[in-house]
Amino acid sequence: MDLHNDNNIYKPGDIVYVFYRNPHTQDVAHIQQAAVVNHPDNPQELAMFLYETYYPLSHEMAVYTTQEEAEQAYRYYFGTASEESFE
């Protein structure tokens, strides 16, 4: 199954970029790389695999196809560049 999000089509195996808030410090956000995968509990649905956790991929998520696109959005929303922590 593919998911269309802002004129982009995501499929399993795609690498995307999202904003990730530190769960211990909510006012800190970073750009993080994530993988698009089939959800293990429902293979008909797509999920993002990030920090050993599956997050349902939906139209409500801000997902960026390139690091540059994510950095532009980050600067727009937060005013400064993110310190990426890609693994």
Protein Blocks (a to p, Z undefined) as FASTA:
>chain_A
ZZdeehiacdehiacddddddfklmkbccdddddddddfklmkbccddeehiacdddfkb
ccdfbfklmmmmmmmmnopacdddbZZ
